[in-house]
Amino acid sequence: MGYSPDFIKKMGSIVEDVRDVDRDFEIKVVAAFDDACMACPHRGQTECVANEGSNEHVLSMDWKVIKHLGLVEGKGYKKSELLNLTAAKVEPADLDFLCEGCSWLSYGVCKEGIGELRKAHGKLTMSSE
């Protein structure tokens, strides 16, 4: 899934790195363009230009997640720490708020991924809807 072949390739690489249990690395938390954005065909010079309001929408989702996880914008965290925090603090149903308006939310893959992450970390999931 994605906006273009280049975006799909970049997102696949990111997902592969995150799922690799043998690799732990630092991830800088940003409410701005990130590594995935750099491969998006809707990337303008300094903001998302997919449509009117898209940049504000993307930033609002970034900030919701940052606040929900209790992170500090601009700070680096180990991948393992972020996965542990996500497993502990995010239920699949939380994505209805955190990712509200995201065009991918209706596909269910993100909720499924959160459910799998929680199971892997021994967390019970209240709802997978």
Secondary structure in CASP SS format (residue, H / E / C, confidence):
PFRMAT SS
TARGET T0000
AUTHOR 0000-0000-0000
METHOD secondary structure of the structure
MODEL  1
M C 1.00
G C 1.00
Y C 1.00
S C 1.00
P H 1.00
D H 1.00
F H 1.00
I H 1.00
K H 1.00
K H 1.00
M H 1.00
G H 1.00
S H 1.00
I H 1.00
V H 1.00
E H 1.00
D H 1.00
V H 1.00
R H 1.00
D C 1.00
V C 1.00
D C 1.00
R C 1.00
D C 1.00
F C 1.00
E E 1.00
I E 1.00
K E 1.00
V C 1.00
V C 1.00
A C 1.00
A C 1.00
F C 1.00
D C 1.00
D C 1.00
A C 1.00
C H 1.00
M H 1.00
A H 1.00
C C 1.00
P C 1.00
H C 1.00
R E 1.00
G C 1.00
Q C 1.00
T C 1.00
E C 1.00
C E 1.00
V C 1.00
A C 1.00
N C 1.00
E C 1.00
G C 1.00
S H 1.00
N H 1.00
E H 1.00
H H 1.00
V H 1.00
L H 1.00
S H 1.00
M H 1.00
D H 1.00
W H 1.00
K H 1.00
V H 1.00
I H 1.00
K H 1.00
H H 1.00
L H 1.00
G C 1.00
L C 1.00
V C 1.00
E C 1.00
G C 1.00
K C 1.00
G E 1.00
Y E 1.00
K E 1.00
K H 1.00
S H 1.00
E H 1.00
L H 1.00
L H 1.00
N H 1.00
L H 1.00
T H 1.00
A H 1.00
A H 1.00
K H 1.00
V C 1.00
E C 1.00
P H 1.00
A H 1.00
D H 1.00
L H 1.00
D H 1.00
F H 1.00
L H 1.00
C C 1.00
E C 1.00
G C 1.00
C C 1.00
S C 1.00
W C 1.00
L H 1.00
S H 1.00
Y H 1.00
G C 1.00
V H 1.00
C H 1.00
K H 1.00
E H 1.00
G H 1.00
I H 1.00
G H 1.00
E H 1.00
L H 1.00
R H 1.00
K H 1.00
A H 1.00
H C 1.00
G C 1.00
K C 1.00
L C 1.00
T C 1.00
M C 1.00
S C 1.00
S C 1.00
E C 1.00
END
